[in-house]
Amino acid sequence: MSVLTAPEIILRPVISEKTIDESSRGKYTFAVHRDANKIQIKSAVEELYKKENVTVTAVNVLTTKAKEKRRGTKRGRIVGHTTPWRKAIVTLAPGQSIEFFEGV
C-alpha cells in the first residue's frame, strides 16, 4: 500500500447538477486517486475539511471505465479513449456540510 497525502488522494470535487442536489442530503462527490481505498479517502476528507469539523459516516467508491471515442470523417477516422477515473461519494454526519459546495 502506497503512502499518499490528503491532497494527493482527493484530486477535485465533482460539480454537476446531480452532485449539487445530493449535497443538500449530505453526500459530496470527489474525484480520487486510483490507488486510494475507502479508509484513506475518509481520513483525507476529514483532514482537508477539518475547519468545518466534518465527520464522514460512509464512503462509496466507483471506477469509471475508459470508453472508445471516434472523431473525424469516414476516411480519416481517429479512434481514441476517454480517461478512466475514480470517484468517491462521501456521506457526512447529519447536520454537517462542506462550505465549498454551498456557494455553487
C-alpha positions as CSV (number, residue, x, y, z in Angstrom):
1,M,0.0,0.0,0.0
2,S,1.4,3.4,-1.0
3,V,1.6,6.4,1.3
4,L,-0.5,9.2,-0.1
5,T,-1.1,12.6,1.4
6,A,-4.6,14.0,1.7
7,P,-4.2,16.4,-1.3
8,E,-2.9,13.5,-3.4
9,I,-6.0,11.4,-2.5
10,I,-8.7,14.0,-3.1
11,L,-8.0,15.3,-6.6
12,R,-11.0,17.6,-7.0
13,P,-14.7,17.9,-6.2
14,V,-17.1,16.8,-9.0
15,I,-19.5,19.5,-9.8
16,S,-22.7,18.6,-11.7
17,E,-26.4,19.0,-11.3
18,K,-26.7,15.6,-9.6
19,T,-23.9,16.2,-7.1
20,I,-25.2,19.7,-6.1
21,D,-28.6,18.1,-5.5
22,E,-27.0,15.3,-3.4
23,S,-25.0,17.9,-1.4
24,S,-28.3,19.1,0.2
25,R,-28.7,15.5,1.5
26,G,-25.1,15.4,3.0
27,K,-23.5,13.5,0.2
28,Y,-20.5,15.0,-1.6
29,T,-18.6,13.7,-4.6
30,F,-14.9,13.8,-5.2
31,A,-12.5,12.6,-7.9
32,V,-10.0,10.5,-6.1
33,H,-6.6,8.8,-6.7
34,R,-6.9,5.4,-8.3
35,D,-4.9,3.6,-5.6
36,A,-6.7,5.2,-2.6
37,N,-9.0,2.9,-0.5
38,K,-12.1,3.9,1.5
39,I,-10.3,4.3,4.8
40,Q,-7.7,6.7,3.2
41,I,-10.5,8.7,1.5
42,K,-12.4,9.1,4.7
43,S,-9.3,10.3,6.6
44,A,-8.3,12.6,3.7
45,V,-11.8,14.3,3.6
46,E,-11.8,14.8,7.4
47,E,-8.2,16.2,7.3
48,L,-8.8,18.6,4.3
49,Y,-12.1,19.9,5.8
50,K,-11.1,20.0,9.5
51,K,-12.0,23.7,9.7
52,E,-15.6,22.7,9.1
53,N,-15.2,19.9,11.6
54,V,-16.8,17.2,9.4
55,T,-17.3,13.6,10.3
56,V,-17.6,11.1,7.5
57,T,-20.1,8.3,8.1
58,A,-19.9,6.4,4.7
59,V,-17.7,6.3,1.6
60,N,-18.8,4.7,-1.7
61,V,-16.3,4.4,-4.5
62,L,-16.9,3.8,-8.2
63,T,-14.4,3.4,-11.1
64,T,-15.4,4.6,-14.5
65,K,-14.0,2.6,-17.4
66,A,-12.4,4.1,-20.4
67,K,-14.8,4.4,-23.3
68,E,-13.9,4.4,-27.0
69,K,-14.4,7.7,-28.8
70,R,-14.2,8.3,-32.5
71,R,-13.7,11.6,-34.3
72,G,-13.0,12.7,-37.9
73,T,-14.5,11.9,-41.2
74,K,-15.1,8.4,-42.6
75,R,-11.7,8.2,-44.3
76,G,-9.6,9.9,-41.6
77,R,-11.3,8.5,-38.6
78,I,-9.3,8.6,-35.4
79,V,-10.1,6.2,-32.6
80,G,-9.2,7.2,-29.0
81,H,-10.3,6.6,-25.5
82,T,-11.5,8.6,-22.6
83,T,-9.5,8.6,-19.4
84,P,-10.6,6.1,-16.7
85,W,-11.1,7.7,-13.3
86,R,-12.4,7.0,-9.8
87,K,-14.9,8.9,-7.8
88,A,-15.9,8.7,-4.2
89,I,-19.3,9.7,-2.8
90,V,-18.8,10.7,0.8
91,T,-21.7,10.9,3.3
92,L,-21.3,13.3,6.2
93,A,-23.0,13.1,9.6
94,P,-26.5,14.6,9.8
95,G,-26.4,18.4,10.0
96,Q,-22.9,18.8,8.7
97,S,-21.9,20.4,5.4
98,I,-18.8,21.4,3.3
99,E,-18.8,25.2,2.6
100,F,-17.2,24.7,-0.9
101,F,-20.3,23.2,-2.3
102,E,-22.7,25.6,-0.7
103,G,-21.7,28.6,-2.9
104,V,-22.1,26.7,-6.3
